[in-house]
Amino acid sequence: MDDATQAITLNPGYVKGYYRRGAAYLGLVKYKSALNDFQTAVQMAPKDKDALSKRDECQKAFRAEMFSKAIESYVHCGLWAAVCR
């Protein structure tokens, strides 16, 4: 990840840097950071099938994570019990 960040710093137009750092973030389950990098890569190279595919994969994972956290907080706050009565 550090190499990709350094590559981006040296050349902000280096699409592969964003793709590779996004892939690293995705592997670390840092979906929001990964999504930002994949979206940047897609903006820079809108026909790049790999970047499009990874962005879509990451969006799904990020949405699932946010949904899971929302449900967890809903249940954890006791709201679920109130609804089930």
C-alpha positions as CSV (number, residue, x, y, z in Angstrom):
1,M,0.0,0.0,0.0
2,D,2.9,2.4,0.8
3,D,4.3,1.9,-2.7
4,A,1.0,2.7,-4.3
5,T,0.6,5.8,-2.1
6,Q,4.1,6.9,-3.0
7,A,3.4,6.3,-6.7
8,I,0.3,8.4,-6.5
9,T,2.2,11.2,-4.7
10,L,4.8,11.2,-7.4
11,N,2.3,11.0,-10.2
12,P,-1.4,11.8,-9.3
13,G,-2.4,10.7,-12.8
14,Y,-1.1,7.1,-12.3
15,V,-4.3,5.0,-12.5
16,K,-2.6,1.8,-11.5
17,G,-1.5,3.4,-8.2
18,Y,-5.1,4.0,-7.3
19,Y,-6.1,0.5,-8.4
20,R,-3.4,-1.2,-6.4
21,R,-3.9,0.9,-3.3
22,G,-7.7,0.2,-3.6
23,A,-7.0,-3.5,-3.9
24,A,-4.8,-3.3,-0.8
25,Y,-7.5,-1.5,1.2
26,L,-10.1,-4.0,0.0
27,G,-7.9,-6.9,1.3
28,L,-7.7,-5.1,4.6
29,V,-11.5,-4.7,4.7
30,K,-11.2,-0.9,4.6
31,Y,-14.1,-0.6,2.1
32,K,-14.6,3.2,2.3
33,S,-10.9,3.9,1.4
34,A,-10.9,1.2,-1.2
35,L,-14.1,2.6,-2.8
36,N,-12.5,6.1,-3.0
37,D,-9.5,4.7,-4.8
38,F,-11.5,2.6,-7.2
39,Q,-13.8,5.5,-8.0
40,T,-10.8,7.7,-8.7
41,A,-9.4,5.0,-11.0
42,V,-12.7,4.7,-12.8
43,Q,-13.0,8.4,-13.3
44,M,-9.5,8.5,-14.8
45,A,-10.0,5.3,-16.9
46,P,-13.8,4.8,-17.4
47,K,-13.4,1.9,-19.7
48,D,-11.0,-0.1,-17.5
49,K,-13.0,-3.3,-16.9
50,D,-10.9,-4.4,-13.9
51,A,-11.4,-1.0,-12.1
52,L,-15.1,-1.1,-12.9
53,S,-15.4,-4.6,-11.6
54,K,-13.5,-3.9,-8.4
55,R,-15.4,-0.7,-7.8
56,D,-18.7,-2.6,-8.1
57,E,-17.4,-5.4,-5.8
58,C,-16.3,-2.8,-3.3
59,Q,-19.6,-0.9,-3.4
60,K,-21.5,-4.1,-2.6
61,A,-19.2,-5.0,0.3
62,F,-19.4,-1.4,1.7
63,R,-23.2,-1.4,1.5
64,A,-23.4,-4.8,3.2
65,E,-21.0,-3.6,5.9
66,M,-23.1,-0.4,6.5
67,F,-26.3,-2.4,6.5
68,S,-24.9,-4.9,9.0
69,K,-23.7,-2.0,11.3
70,A,-27.1,-0.4,11.1
71,I,-28.9,-3.6,12.1
72,E,-26.4,-4.2,14.8
73,S,-26.9,-0.8,16.3
74,Y,-30.7,-1.2,16.0
75,V,-30.6,-4.5,17.9
76,H,-28.0,-3.2,20.3
77,C,-30.1,-0.2,21.3
78,G,-33.0,-2.3,22.2
79,L,-35.2,-1.0,19.4
80,W,-35.6,-4.5,18.0
81,A,-37.3,-5.6,21.2
82,A,-39.7,-2.7,21.1
83,V,-40.7,-3.6,17.5
84,C,-41.1,-7.3,18.3
85,R,-43.7,-6.7,21.1
